[in-house]
Amino acid sequence: MACSAILSSYVAGIAPRVGLGRPALVPRKHALRVRCAGDQVSTKFSDVLAFSGPAPERINGRLAMVGFVSAVAVEVAKGDGIFAQLSNGGVPWFLFTAALLSVASLVPLFRGESVQSRSGAVMSADAELWNGRFAMLGLVALAFTEYVKGGPLV
C-alpha cells in the first residue's frame, strides 16, 4: 500500500525561530498528519514523467538491461563491438525497442497502477531499479572499455 506523509509544518514538533536576538524554540501550531493514499497514483503526464516520477528511471533501466544483454550477446556471437553494432544497422532496432518498451512501461502508469502493485518477493520494484542502474553502468563501462581498447571486448 502506498502511503504518503503530509507535513503540515516544516518541522514536526518544535522549530527554531530566528530573530534579532538569540534563537528561541517555539512550539509549532500544526502537528504531523499522515494520510494513506491507498493505491491511488497520479495519471497526469507531467507527474508520471517528472524527474522524480515513476517512469523515467524505470524506462531507462529497462532499456539499459535489454541493451546490455543484447550488446554482450552480439559481441559473443559475431565479435562486433557496440559502436560497430550501431553503425551496422543497430539504430533502427534501438529506436524500435525504445519506443516499444516506453509505451509498454507507460500504459500501466497511465491506467493508475502503482509501481509497487506488481511487486513480488523476488521480482520487486526496488530490485528492478537496482538491476537497471547496474545495467546502465555496465553499458557505459562496456562502451568505455571498447573505446579505450580500440575494439570489441570479447
C-alpha positions as CSV (number, residue, x, y, z in Angstrom):
1,M,0.0,0.0,0.0
2,A,1.5,3.3,-1.0
3,C,1.2,5.8,1.9
4,S,2.3,9.4,1.8
5,A,3.1,11.5,4.8
6,I,2.0,15.1,4.5
7,L,3.7,17.5,6.8
8,S,1.5,20.5,7.7
9,S,4.5,22.3,9.1
10,Y,8.1,22.5,8.1
11,V,9.3,20.6,11.2
12,A,7.0,18.4,13.3
13,G,7.1,19.5,17.0
14,I,9.3,22.4,17.6
15,A,11.3,24.6,15.2
16,P,13.8,27.4,15.9
17,R,12.6,30.9,15.5
18,V,15.4,33.3,14.5
19,G,15.0,37.0,15.3
20,L,17.3,39.9,16.1
21,G,18.3,38.3,19.4
22,R,19.3,34.8,20.1
23,P,17.2,31.9,18.6
24,A,14.4,30.6,20.8
25,L,12.5,27.4,20.4
26,V,8.8,27.9,19.8
27,P,6.3,25.1,19.5
28,R,4.6,24.7,16.2
29,K,0.8,25.2,15.9
30,H,0.5,22.4,13.4
31,A,1.2,18.7,14.1
32,L,2.3,16.0,11.8
33,R,-0.6,14.4,9.8
34,V,-0.2,11.1,8.0
35,R,-2.6,10.3,5.2
36,C,-2.8,7.0,3.4
37,A,-3.5,7.4,-0.3
38,G,-4.0,3.7,-0.9
39,D,-3.1,2.7,-4.4
40,Q,-4.1,6.0,-6.0
41,V,-1.4,7.4,-8.2
42,S,-1.5,10.4,-10.4
43,T,-2.1,9.7,-14.0
44,K,-1.1,13.1,-15.2
45,F,1.5,13.2,-17.9
46,S,3.6,15.7,-16.1
47,D,3.5,13.6,-12.8
48,V,4.3,10.3,-14.5
49,L,7.3,11.7,-16.5
50,A,8.5,14.1,-13.8
51,F,12.2,13.9,-12.8
52,S,11.3,12.0,-9.6
53,G,8.3,10.3,-11.1
54,P,7.8,6.6,-11.6
55,A,8.6,6.4,-15.3
56,P,11.9,7.9,-16.3
57,E,14.4,5.8,-14.3
58,R,12.4,2.6,-14.9
59,I,12.2,3.1,-18.7
60,N,15.9,4.0,-18.9
61,G,16.7,1.0,-16.7
62,R,14.7,-1.4,-18.7
63,L,16.3,-0.2,-21.9
64,A,19.7,-0.5,-20.4
65,M,19.0,-4.1,-19.3
66,V,17.9,-5.1,-22.8
67,G,20.7,-3.1,-24.4
68,F,23.5,-4.5,-22.2
69,V,22.4,-8.2,-22.6
70,S,21.9,-7.8,-26.4
71,A,25.2,-5.9,-26.8
72,V,27.1,-8.6,-25.0
73,A,25.2,-11.4,-26.8
74,V,26.0,-9.9,-30.3
75,E,29.6,-9.4,-29.2
76,V,30.0,-13.0,-28.3
77,A,28.1,-14.3,-31.4
78,K,29.6,-12.0,-34.1
79,G,32.5,-10.3,-32.5
80,D,31.2,-6.8,-33.2
81,G,31.6,-4.0,-30.6
82,I,28.9,-1.6,-29.5
83,F,29.9,1.1,-32.0
84,A,30.1,-1.4,-34.9
85,Q,26.7,-2.8,-33.9
86,L,25.2,0.7,-34.0
87,S,26.8,1.6,-37.3
88,N,25.8,-1.7,-39.0
89,G,22.0,-1.1,-38.7
90,G,21.6,-1.1,-34.9
91,V,19.9,2.4,-34.7
92,P,16.5,1.3,-36.2
93,W,16.5,-1.6,-33.7
94,F,17.3,0.7,-30.9
95,L,14.6,3.2,-31.8
96,F,12.0,0.4,-32.2
97,T,12.9,-1.2,-28.9
98,A,13.0,2.2,-27.1
99,A,9.5,3.1,-28.4
100,L,8.1,-0.4,-27.6
101,L,9.4,-0.5,-24.1
102,S,8.5,3.1,-23.3
103,V,4.9,2.6,-24.4
104,A,4.7,-0.8,-22.5
105,S,6.0,0.9,-19.4
106,L,3.8,3.9,-19.6
107,V,0.4,2.2,-20.2
108,P,0.0,0.7,-16.7
109,L,1.1,4.0,-15.1
110,F,-1.5,6.0,-17.1
111,R,-4.1,3.4,-16.1
112,G,-3.5,4.3,-12.4
113,E,-1.5,1.3,-11.4
114,S,1.3,1.9,-8.9
115,V,4.8,0.6,-9.5
116,Q,4.7,-1.5,-6.3
117,S,1.3,-3.1,-7.2
118,R,3.0,-5.8,-9.3
119,S,6.0,-6.3,-7.0
120,G,6.7,-9.8,-5.7
121,A,9.1,-11.2,-3.2
122,V,11.9,-11.9,-5.7
123,M,11.0,-9.6,-8.6
124,S,10.3,-6.4,-6.7
125,A,10.2,-2.8,-7.9
126,D,13.4,-2.0,-5.9
127,A,15.3,-4.9,-7.5
128,E,14.2,-3.7,-10.9
129,L,15.6,-0.2,-10.2
130,W,18.9,-1.6,-8.9
131,N,19.2,-4.0,-11.9
132,G,18.5,-1.1,-14.2
133,R,21.1,1.1,-12.5
134,F,23.7,-1.6,-12.8
135,A,22.8,-2.2,-16.4
136,M,23.3,1.5,-17.2
137,L,26.7,1.4,-15.5
138,G,27.6,-1.8,-17.3
139,L,26.6,-0.4,-20.7
140,V,28.7,2.7,-20.2
141,A,31.6,0.6,-18.9
142,L,31.4,-1.7,-21.9
143,A,31.4,1.2,-24.3
144,F,34.2,3.0,-22.5
145,T,36.3,-0.2,-22.4
146,E,35.8,-0.8,-26.1
147,Y,36.7,2.8,-26.8
148,V,39.9,2.6,-24.8
149,K,40.8,-0.9,-26.1
150,G,40.0,0.1,-29.7
151,G,37.9,-2.9,-30.5
152,P,35.3,-5.3,-29.1
153,L,35.7,-6.5,-25.5
154,V,35.4,-10.2,-26.4
